[in-house]
Amino acid sequence: MLLEGSLGRTLDSQQAVLQIVRERTSTLSRLIHNLTMLQTVPREVLALAPVSVVEVVQHVLTKFRRSAEEAGIVFMKELPAELPPVLGDWERLELVFGHLVDNAIKFSPDGGTVSVCTWADREMVYVSVSDEGIGIPPEHWNRIFERFYQVDGTAKRRFGGMGVGLALVWEIVEAHGRTVAVESEPGGGSTFTIALPQVIRPSGSFPHRAD
């Protein structure tokens, strides 16, 4: 209400401080939500239904558009509308893609590009999120999905977080019966790819990602 002027006029210096308070409060709220969600991702609690991955991804990109613009990040999208639906939990898939996009924005250099692509074969629908950031050394690939794991203290201090996001991504995807693939190299950015099972439907041809 203070930021919106509902309680009276505030000085520019006060607006700046209030903005910081709002951002920190939002971060704390997100961390608490993530910690809570870690306790509720077993497969038996998923609300599985036919889901359009493209719609979920587009919703996520809309939510993070402002953050990307503030960081000078450009979204490159390859989201064919005709992809078949997957059997998934909308809320939790939104959380998965949101974490991956948020991380990609945070770890990308200003003016960089975050690419989000979706494609399918005859059984799966795939979603990849790529950044042009600092990358992940190979020796950390097997641990980045562990709860509270941080690649190094420098990254933790610079980018914040508790090492919960990727753990939550892994556990949600695993609850869907799948895993997360990662490709990365120091200084060369990272790509996270998720495969989700399609809703069973009559045989036919599906669009493929162009190489």
N, C-alpha and C positions, 0 to 999 in steps of 0.2 A: 504493500500500500504506500509505503514511503517512496519507493521508486516510481510508482505511477502517479504520485502527487495527490493521492486521496487524503493525506493527512497534512497537506500544506506544501508550500514551496521548499525545496532544498537547494543548497549551493552545489555547484559543479563538483567541488572537492568531496562533499558529502555523498553525492551520487556515485562517485568512483568507489568510495568505501562501501557503500551499500551494495554495489554490484559485486564486489569481492565477497561480501557476506553471503549474498544469494548464491554465488557460484560455489563457495565452500559448503554451504548448506546442502546444495544439490549433490555435491560430491559425496558428502556423508550419507545422505539419503540413499544414493545409489549403492554405496558400499554396504550399508545395512541390508538393503534389498537383496544384493548379491549373496551375502552371507546367509540370509534366510532361504534363498532359493537353493543354495547348496544342500539344504536338508530336505528338499522336496522334489528331487529329480529322478527317483527310481521309476522304472518303466511302468509300474502299475499305477502311477498317479498321473501319467500323461493323458491329456484330453485329445486323443487321436481322431483326426477327421481329414477329409480331403482338403488340401491347402494349396493355394497358388503361391509358389515360391517367389515368383516375380512380384506379386502384390505385396508380400511381406517385405521383400528387399526394397521396393519403391517406397513403402511406408517408412522404413528405417532411414533411407537416404533423405527423405523429406525432414525427418526429425533432426538429422545431423547437418543439414544444409548450412545453417548459420555458423556452426562450429567450423565447418570446412571453409566458408567464405572468410571468417575472421583469421584463419591460418593461411589464407591464400591457396587453399587446396582445391583442385579441380577434380570433379567426379567424371570418370570415363565409364560409360555404362553399355553393356551388351545384354539386354534383357528381352529376348523374344517372347512376345505375348502368347504364342501358341504352345508353349511348353505344357506337358501334361501335369496334372496335380500330383502332389506327394501325400503320403500318409504321415501326418505330423501334428504337432501341438503348436498352434499359431503363436500363443503368448511366449512359449519357450524358444521357438525358432526366431521370433523377433528379438529376443534377448541375445541369442547366439550371433545373429548377423549384426546386431547393434554393437556388441563388444568388438567384433572383428573390424567393423567400420570405424568405431571410436579409436581403437588401437592404431589402425592404419593412418588416421588423421594425426594422432599424437606423435607417431614415430616418423612421419614424413617431414621433409624439409619444407619450409615456407615456399610456396609457389610450386609444390610438387603435385603429383597426380595419384589419385587412388582409383584403381580399376575394379569394377565389380561385374562379373560375368556369370551368366547362367546358361546351361546347355543340357542336353539329355542324350542317353542311348536308349536301348530297348527296355531297360529295367530301372535305371536310376536317373535322377535329376541332380545336376551338379551346380554348386555355387562356389565361386572363388573370389577372394578379396586380396588384392595386391597393393603394396605400397612401394615407395622409392626411398624408404628410410634406412636406418642404421643397420638393419639385418640382425641375424641371430647366428652366432658361431655354432657349427655342427655339434660340438660336444654338449650343447644345451638342449638340442632338439628333443631328447627323450625325457627332459624334466620340466619343460616350460608349461606343461599341462598339470603339473602337481600343484596342490593347494598351497598358497602362500609362497611359492617359489619365485625368486627374482633372479634374472640373469646376472646382474651385478648391482652393486650399491650405487654406482654413478647413474645408471638408468633409473633406479628407484627414486633417487633424489631429483633427477631432472623431470621425469614424467609422472611421478606420483603413483598411487595405487598400492594394493596389498598383495598382488599376486593371486587374485581371486578370479579375475575375468576369464582367462584362458582355461582355468580349471573348471569353471562353470560351463564354458563352451564344450569342453571335452565330455563332461558328465551328461549334459543334455543330449549331445549327439550320440553318445554311447547308449543312453536310455532309448534312443530311437533305433538301436541295433546297428549303429555305424561308428566310424572313427573319423578323425580329422587328419588330413595330410598337410604337411608343411614343407615348403621349399624356401631356402633362405641362404644368404651368405653375408658376411660382414661388409657393410657399405653398399650392398647390392639390393637391398629391399627384401621383402618377404611376401610369400603367397600362401594363404590358407585355403584349402579346398575341402568342401563337405559334399558327400554323396548321400542322397536320401531316396528311399524306395518309392517308386511310383504307385499310385493307386492302381489296382489291377483293372485292366480294361482290355477290350478286344485288340488283337494284334494289329499292328500298322506301323507306319514309318514315323520316326520322330526326328525333329531337327537336331543337328549336331553342331557343336562349337566349331567355328572355322579356325583352322590352324594358321 
